[in-house]
Each structure stands twice: as structure tokens, then as C-alpha cells.
Amino acid sequence: MNNTEAINWKTFKDKLVQHPGLDLQFQYAEGKLVNAAYHITEIKQAPITSVDCGGVLNNWTEIIVQLWVPENEEQSRSMKVSKALSIVNVVEKMLNLDPNGTVKIEFGNSEFDTRQMFPNEMVVDGDNLTIDLRPDAVQCKALARGGSCGTNDKGEECCAPVAEKPKIQLINLAAPAEACCTPGGGCC
């Protein structure tokens, strides 16, 4: 149950569309489901632009589905996938969501600090479509590109400023000959 690939919005939505009659549940930790009384409070699209430690410009988009559980509200069953899709449809009428955007689910409660997590697996089990969530992790993009993070075997650091190029002294060849040569000096 450990998917290493992030799920994009199109893949996520397509899975929901396949199972409209199921109850939609989210597992935020081993054996812990988001309370069935949850609401999808908003869907955010966040374009990210960053420069990593190796000086490389990066761009990607995240689609963040925010879940909220109201205090003192109990429910025996989670919302149907069809209800979640109706919320998606309202959002998509106003906001053109990037189909390649990385999906994150934002959730927290009194026992679990609010955080954004990746859908790990989307499992059909009886009347439920359960989305297992895994935490986001810090990463070094230089390593993902095959570079180094920290000092490499040549002693170069990925985060070090770009070394200044050595300066070359130029000689003006268009200057009059007497400026650089003298009769009998052997330069001509």
C-alpha cells in the first residue's frame, strides 16, 4: 500500500466517476478514518514556482481538496462519491482545474495536525471507496535529477554559488604596431 507516484487530478477524478454510488472515505493514518461527518469545504488550485538549491527553476500545479469535520456533528456514513463529484462540478464551472495537477488532500482534527497528504491508493471495499492518504515529504530536486545534495565526490556543493569565471586578459591587436613591437624586438 505504498504508491510512490503522485496522482494527478484527471486520474483522481476518473476514479471517482467510476464509483458514484459508493461512500467516500479517507484514511489519514493506519486504521484511522476521517469522521464520516466531514465536508469538502473547498478545492484549491495552487500554481507553484520555485528555484531549488541547484539554481533550477521548477513549476508545477497542486489541486488541494480540503476536508473539514464540524464539531459535535455525527454521521454513520460518509458522503457518497456522487456528492463529492457534485462539489467538483461546481468548482470546475468556475475554475479550470489542471488535469495534470498533483492532488493533495488537506485534513486535520484535534488529534492530527492539519497537513496536506497524497492519495496513496483508492480502494473499493464493499460499499466504500477509501482513499488511503500518505504524508508529503521534503525532497531535494537536485538528487531527483541525478545531482548531489550537499557535497559531491569532487567537493562541490549543489547549493554553492556559481563560481566566477576566470578573467582573461585581452590584447588589442588593432593597436599600432609600435605599441607592442619595437624594431629588432623579434615580435614581427
NULUM-364090 format. One line per field, with one value per residue (C-alpha): residue in one letter; x, y, z. Coordinates in steps of 0.02 Angstrom, whole numbers. Layout:
BEGIN
rest	A, ...;
u	X, ...;
v	Y, ...;
w	Z, ...;
//
This chain:
BEGIN
rest	M, N, N, T, E, A, I, N, W, K, T, F, K, D, K, L, V, Q, H, P, G, L, D, L, Q, F, Q, Y, A, E, G, K, L, V, N, A, A, Y, H, I, T, E, I, K, Q, A, P, I, T, S, V, D, C, G, G, V, L, N, N, W, T, E, I, I, V, Q, L, W, V, P, E, N, E, E, Q, S, R, S, M, K, V, S, K, A, L, S, I, V, N, V, V, E, K, M, L, N, L, D, P, N, G, T, V, K, I, E, F, G, N, S, E, F, D, T, R, Q, M, F, P, N, E, M, V, V, D, G, D, N, L, T, I, D, L, R, P, D, A, V, Q, C, K, A, L, A, R, G, G, S, C, G, T, N, D, K, G, E, E, C, C, A, P, V, A, E, K, P, K, I, Q, L, I, N, L, A, A, P, A, E, A, C, C, T, P, G, G, G, C, C;
u	0, 140, 117, 272, 189, 81, -94, -145, -316, -378, -334, -412, -573, -586, -579, -720, -826, -810, -891, -1029, -1138, -1004, -972, -814, -695, -520, -393, -270, -168, -160, -335, -398, -535, -589, -752, -900, -975, -836, -870, -769, -752, -652, -546, -394, -279, -105, 22, 195, 353, 516, 703, 792, 962, 1046, 979, 849, 677, 533, 346, 200, 19, -65, -252, -294, -456, -491, -589, -668, -760, -882, -877, -1016, -1084, -1101, -1149, -1147, -1099, -983, -1043, -1072, -944, -1084, -1098, -910, -925, -1064, -945, -809, -932, -973, -787, -747, -883, -787, -607, -521, -427, -265, -291, -105, -105, -44, -186, -167, -297, -291, -355, -331, -425, -393, -284, -198, -113, -180, -74, -81, -66, -57, -188, -89, -217, -401, -476, -652, -709, -894, -996, -843, -713, -575, -435, -281, -176, 13, 109, 200, 390, 528, 638, 792, 760, 948, 951, 800, 895, 1045, 1142, 1202, 1130, 1268, 1446, 1481, 1635, 1728, 1698, 1572, 1412, 1246, 1199, 1362, 1353, 1407, 1596, 1655, 1735, 1921, 1958, 2059, 2169, 2134, 2262, 2206, 2276, 2212, 2329, 2476, 2624, 2740, 2631, 2684, 2833, 2998, 3119, 3233, 3122, 3083, 2895, 2866;
v	0, 120, 211, 311, 411, 562, 553, 690, 772, 679, 508, 554, 619, 471, 351, 447, 446, 255, 235, 367, 257, 215, 302, 407, 383, 449, 356, 482, 360, 173, 117, 297, 364, 545, 563, 521, 694, 778, 912, 956, 1141, 1195, 1138, 1247, 1258, 1314, 1351, 1331, 1414, 1381, 1386, 1239, 1233, 1193, 1354, 1267, 1346, 1224, 1240, 1128, 1139, 1064, 1032, 1030, 956, 1021, 916, 985, 896, 1007, 990, 890, 827, 640, 538, 350, 353, 463, 564, 473, 490, 569, 709, 740, 745, 874, 985, 954, 1006, 1170, 1207, 1162, 1280, 1424, 1363, 1270, 1137, 1075, 890, 860, 948, 845, 800, 831, 808, 935, 874, 893, 868, 884, 727, 756, 918, 990, 941, 905, 723, 625, 496, 335, 208, 219, 53, -12, -117, -164, -2, 108, 194, 226, 345, 299, 455, 465, 613, 732, 726, 853, 814, 880, 905, 902, 720, 679, 750, 638, 778, 792, 871, 931, 897, 780, 671, 818, 926, 1035, 1083, 1090, 1244, 1338, 1497, 1482, 1504, 1662, 1626, 1666, 1831, 1827, 1973, 2032, 2113, 2242, 2178, 2329, 2447, 2523, 2405, 2518, 2493, 2312, 2287, 2377, 2360, 2214, 2151, 1988, 2004, 2031;
w	0, -39, -203, -248, -387, -351, -426, -548, -548, -703, -631, -462, -539, -660, -512, -426, -584, -592, -419, -394, -282, -153, 13, 4, 150, 186, 292, 365, 472, 493, 547, 566, 452, 437, 534, 420, 454, 353, 224, 70, 108, -43, -188, -217, -368, -322, -459, -381, -447, -356, -377, -298, -213, -379, -457, -566, -594, -561, -598, -554, -501, -348, -332, -146, -83, 93, 217, 375, 514, 611, 800, 881, 716, 697, 547, 522, 337, 237, 89, -72, -211, -315, -185, -195, -385, -373, -273, -404, -541, -450, -434, -614, -679, -601, -603, -744, -643, -719, -764, -734, -565, -418, -298, -113, 24, 166, 333, 519, 681, 868, 865, 698, 647, 485, 337, 153, 105, -57, -106, -93, -151, -190, -134, -165, -18, -15, -13, 14, -92, 34, -10, 89, 120, 143, 208, 94, 113, 90, -58, -146, -330, -367, -310, -418, -568, -530, -447, -270, -117, -5, -60, -205, -230, -311, -157, -250, -162, -254, -154, -179, -282, -462, -469, -552, -720, -730, -814, -973, -1017, -1194, -1307, -1433, -1598, -1691, -1596, -1691, -1709, -1609, -1458, -1440, -1554, -1573, -1718, -1685, -1543, -1634, -1622, -1808;
//
